[in-house]
Amino acid sequence: MRVLVHTDAAEAWREALAERLPDAEILTSAAPADERRRADYLAAWKPSAALLGELTALKGIVNLGAGVDAMLDNPALPRGVPIVKLRDAGMAGPIADYARYGVLHFQRDFDRYRRQQARTEWRECPPVDKADWSVGVLGLGAIGARVAQALADDGFPVHGWSRSPRTLPGVRCHHGGDGLRELLPEVKSLVLLLPGTPATREIIDAEALAALPEGASLINPGRGSLIDEAALLDALGDGEAEGRLRGALLDAFPEEPLPASSPLWSHPRVLVTPHMAGPTPLGEALDQVAEALRAMDAGEDVETIDPEAGY
Ligand SMILES: NC(=O)c1ccc[n+]([C@@H]2O[C@H](COP(=O)([O-])OP(=O)(O)OC[C@H]3O[C@@H](n4cnc5c(N)ncnc54)[C@H](OP(=O)(O)O)[C@@H]3O)[C@@H](O)[C@H]2O)c1
């Protein structure tokens, strides 16, 4: 099989995949066009439409990330070619830490202490026990399920939400529209780990934000498209005085890098991070990619994404 690799570190990926798949021919997108065109498989993160359009002989695509929204939005994506995505691949652990940090930031009042420090104000906020700090996790997939369980193991009451019914030890699971309506009023911190799809677009809108309890907080390591930004800013309110929404920790944005003109950068109750919640450790991702390519080429069953559902 001939595999074309397209990512920032394509040469390192090429060498490492060649070691794992000694019978395969592995190329990078720097190879001449006539060689690229004959690729059977593409292993890529955000390929350009020009590159994807050249690849007319593809039998399969491996998306080098957990989110396939950019791949599915690519106008040159060939129809009917199976797509495999990374499943956890070492990302769930760091994202669970990111979610923990976000939840503790609000539950232990670090947001308030930061603002008090700027005023040289020494005042202890009344402590709130973890057992009284319910957390919601939207999306219970390869990453969301691990995050929900990590928070439950830490002692937070956790509610999870997915499209289809799920069962997770220690997590109160909800699904579908009614499930979301049940979950939102219950949670003091809401963690978003849904994929970016047409059905999840701006799912956190004015109505969803209004359904959260007064003083709730939002943590988004998922996708920027999940949030209606105007509704978020409205729920946060202006300045340091806490609005209906106490604060937000945001890692993903509709446009990345987040434009300098975005009011989120300077909002005193918003923490912005540059899409760093879930770095992909090369070793685990390589093992998954090599195995997916081997299995697809051997005609074995592989778990592919559902292009209609968008994840
Ligand atoms: N910030 C970062 O660095 C970073 C890194 C990696 C991933 N991510 C983001 O994290 C997301 C989740 O990754 P994952 O690997 O856990 O995804 P996944 O395994 O595909 O799981 C997606 C979860 O979302 C649920 N879901 C999808 N559409 C839904 C809908 N319309 N209503 C309710 N639930 C819905 C699914 O429900 P079912 O269980 O019923 O299918 C599933 O539980 C990725 O798509 C990506 O956007 C971010």
PDBQT file of the ligand as one rigid body, heavy atoms in Angstrom, charges set to zero:
ROOT
HETATM    1  N1  LIG A 401      -9.043  20.928  22.647  1.00  0.00    +0.000 N 
HETATM    2  C1  LIG A 401      -8.357  19.878  22.236  1.00  0.00    +0.000 C 
HETATM    3  O1  LIG A 401      -7.120  19.879  22.277  1.00  0.00    +0.000 OA
HETATM    4  C2  LIG A 401      -9.096  18.664  21.730  1.00  0.00    +0.000 A 
HETATM    5  C3  LIG A 401      -8.380  17.471  21.510  1.00  0.00    +0.000 A 
HETATM    6  C4  LIG A 401      -9.101  16.341  21.105  1.00  0.00    +0.000 A 
HETATM    7  C5  LIG A 401     -10.465  16.412  20.891  1.00  0.00    +0.000 A 
HETATM    8  N2  LIG A 401     -11.122  17.591  21.095  1.00  0.00    +0.000 N 
HETATM    9  C6  LIG A 401     -12.584  17.682  20.871  1.00  0.00    +0.000 C 
HETATM   10  O2  LIG A 401     -13.245  16.712  21.688  1.00  0.00    +0.000 OA
HETATM   11  C7  LIG A 401     -14.322  16.171  20.919  1.00  0.00    +0.000 C 
HETATM   12  C8  LIG A 401     -14.761  14.840  21.507  1.00  0.00    +0.000 C 
HETATM   13  O3  LIG A 401     -13.800  13.845  21.194  1.00  0.00    +0.000 OA
HETATM   14  P1  LIG A 401     -14.119  12.303  21.360  1.00  0.00    +0.000 P 
HETATM   15  O4  LIG A 401     -12.963  11.572  20.775  1.00  0.00    +0.000 OA
HETATM   16  O5  LIG A 401     -14.550  11.998  22.745  1.00  0.00    +0.000 OA
HETATM   17  O6  LIG A 401     -15.393  12.148  20.382  1.00  0.00    +0.000 OA
HETATM   18  P2  LIG A 401     -16.283  10.869  20.111  1.00  0.00    +0.000 P 
HETATM   19  O7  LIG A 401     -15.629   9.640  20.637  1.00  0.00    +0.000 OA
HETATM   20  O8  LIG A 401     -16.684  10.924  18.682  1.00  0.00    +0.000 OA
HETATM   21  O9  LIG A 401     -17.589  11.125  21.042  1.00  0.00    +0.000 OA
HETATM   22  C9  LIG A 401     -18.502  12.124  20.766  1.00  0.00    +0.000 C 
HETATM   23  C10 LIG A 401     -19.551  12.145  21.878  1.00  0.00    +0.000 C 
HETATM   24  O10 LIG A 401     -20.462  13.215  21.614  1.00  0.00    +0.000 OA
HETATM   25  C11 LIG A 401     -21.784  12.714  21.581  1.00  0.00    +0.000 C 
HETATM   26  N3  LIG A 401     -22.590  13.442  20.599  1.00  0.00    +0.000 N 
HETATM   27  C12 LIG A 401     -22.330  13.675  19.293  1.00  0.00    +0.000 A 
HETATM   28  N4  LIG A 401     -23.334  14.368  18.733  1.00  0.00    +0.000 NA
HETATM   29  C13 LIG A 401     -24.256  14.556  19.706  1.00  0.00    +0.000 A 
HETATM   30  C14 LIG A 401     -25.518  15.184  19.740  1.00  0.00    +0.000 A 
HETATM   31  N5  LIG A 401     -26.048  15.755  18.653  1.00  0.00    +0.000 N 
HETATM   32  N6  LIG A 401     -26.201  15.191  20.902  1.00  0.00    +0.000 NA
HETATM   33  C15 LIG A 401     -25.687  14.590  22.006  1.00  0.00    +0.000 A 
HETATM   34  N7  LIG A 401     -24.479  13.963  22.050  1.00  0.00    +0.000 NA
HETATM   35  C16 LIG A 401     -23.783  13.958  20.889  1.00  0.00    +0.000 A 
HETATM   36  C17 LIG A 401     -21.639  11.267  21.155  1.00  0.00    +0.000 C 
HETATM   37  O11 LIG A 401     -22.813  10.554  21.524  1.00  0.00    +0.000 OA
HETATM   38  P3  LIG A 401     -22.915   8.955  21.327  1.00  0.00    +0.000 P 
HETATM   39  O12 LIG A 401     -22.078   8.398  22.469  1.00  0.00    +0.000 OA
HETATM   40  O13 LIG A 401     -24.358   8.675  21.485  1.00  0.00    +0.000 OA
HETATM   41  O14 LIG A 401     -22.343   8.658  19.970  1.00  0.00    +0.000 OA
HETATM   42  C18 LIG A 401     -20.374  10.859  21.920  1.00  0.00    +0.000 C 
HETATM   43  O15 LIG A 401     -20.701  10.526  23.243  1.00  0.00    +0.000 OA
HETATM   44  C19 LIG A 401     -13.742  16.098  19.509  1.00  0.00    +0.000 C 
HETATM   45  O16 LIG A 401     -14.752  16.010  18.508  1.00  0.00    +0.000 OA
HETATM   46  C20 LIG A 401     -12.992  17.405  19.418  1.00  0.00    +0.000 C 
HETATM   47  O17 LIG A 401     -13.903  18.398  18.981  1.00  0.00    +0.000 OA
HETATM   48  C21 LIG A 401     -10.465  18.710  21.495  1.00  0.00    +0.000 A 
ENDROOT
TORSDOF 0
